[in-house]
Amino acid sequence: MYISPIKKLFRGIPTMQNSKVRQLQTIQSSLLAFSKELDELRELVIRKPDTRKAVQGQPVTPHYTAIHKEELGQGRTRSYVVSYQVNPNGEMQIVSVSVTDTDA
């Protein structure tokens, strides 16, 4: 029969301390469960990704945004926002363009 180190430590202590022993045992079991979960997470992080799934899915096209801001004077500014993506064949495709004027 296995007796935990905490129980061995508190063996023979009056019953007033038994609740403390139970609390410590509960904490110990929680920590053991938590360490098992951490081990599982560690395995997931270390494991090599399955690249077959990435190849089978739709290709992801990177999306970029360029922002330019200029001062027009007297507290006014103009912002240009250009969103674009580069296709797999290397062509740049503009997705959207917006110009915004702001007064202070």
C-alpha distance (Angstrom), angle and dihedral (degrees) to the residues before:
residue distance angle dihedral
M1 . . .
Y2 3.77 . .
I3 3.79 117.5 .
S4 3.78 115.2 -168.6
P5 3.82 118.3 -125.0
I6 3.80 90.0 -116.5
K7 3.79 91.7 55.7
K8 3.82 90.3 48.1
L9 3.78 89.3 51.8
F10 3.79 93.5 52.8
R11 3.82 97.7 37.8
G12 3.80 111.1 131.9
I13 3.81 95.1 16.5
P14 3.83 114.3 132.9
T15 3.83 119.2 -88.8
M16 3.79 91.0 -103.7
Q17 3.80 85.8 73.0
N18 3.83 94.2 47.1
S19 3.80 92.0 86.2
K20 3.80 88.7 55.0
V21 3.80 89.1 50.7
R22 3.80 90.3 51.7
Q23 3.80 90.8 48.4
L24 3.79 91.0 50.9
Q25 3.80 91.0 47.6
T26 3.79 89.9 51.2
I27 3.79 90.2 50.2
Q28 3.80 90.3 47.9
S29 3.81 92.9 52.1
S30 3.81 90.7 46.5
L31 3.79 90.3 51.9
L32 3.80 91.0 49.6
A33 3.81 91.0 51.7
F34 3.80 90.3 46.6
S35 3.81 91.9 50.7
K36 3.82 89.9 52.1
E37 3.81 90.0 52.6
L38 3.80 90.1 49.1
D39 3.80 90.2 51.4
E40 3.81 90.0 52.5
L41 3.81 91.0 49.5
R42 3.80 90.8 47.8
E43 3.81 89.7 53.8
L44 3.81 91.0 50.6
V45 3.79 91.8 50.9
I46 3.80 94.5 46.2
R47 3.81 95.4 43.0
K48 3.79 115.2 101.2
P49 3.81 113.8 -109.7
D50 3.78 118.4 -104.8
T51 3.80 100.8 -114.6
R52 3.80 93.6 -175.6
K53 3.80 90.4 75.7
A54 3.80 91.2 51.1
V55 3.80 91.6 52.3
Q56 3.80 93.2 48.8
G57 3.82 94.6 50.8
Q58 3.79 128.6 77.5
P59 3.81 113.9 -73.0
V60 3.78 113.6 -103.8
T61 3.80 115.3 -129.2
P62 3.82 112.9 -151.9
H63 3.80 114.1 -122.2
Y64 3.82 122.1 -150.0
T65 3.80 134.7 -171.0
A66 3.81 125.6 -156.3
I67 3.81 118.7 -163.9
H68 3.79 125.5 -168.0
K69 3.80 123.3 -179.0
E70 3.80 125.6 -170.5
E71 3.78 132.0 -175.4
L72 3.81 114.2 -124.3
G73 3.80 95.2 -172.4
Q74 3.82 131.7 -108.7
G75 3.84 90.5 60.9
R76 3.79 94.9 -57.1
T77 3.81 123.3 129.6
R78 3.79 135.2 -176.4
S79 3.80 122.6 -151.5
Y80 3.78 125.9 -161.9
V81 3.81 118.1 -162.1
V82 3.79 119.7 -173.3
S83 3.80 120.5 -177.7
Y84 3.78 116.9 -164.7
Q85 3.77 142.7 160.3
V86 3.78 134.4 -154.9
N87 3.80 114.2 -128.0
P88 3.82 120.7 -137.8
N89 3.83 89.4 -101.8
G90 3.84 90.1 59.0
E91 3.81 99.4 -104.5
M92 3.80 118.4 136.7
Q93 3.80 112.5 -130.6
I94 3.82 120.0 -166.1
V95 3.79 110.8 -136.9
S96 3.81 100.8 -177.3
V97 3.80 142.4 -10.5
S98 3.78 126.2 -160.4
V99 3.79 134.2 177.5
T100 3.79 120.4 -162.5
D101 3.82 127.5 -172.7
T102 3.79 117.4 -158.3
D103 3.80 129.1 -167.6
A104 3.79 120.0 -155.8
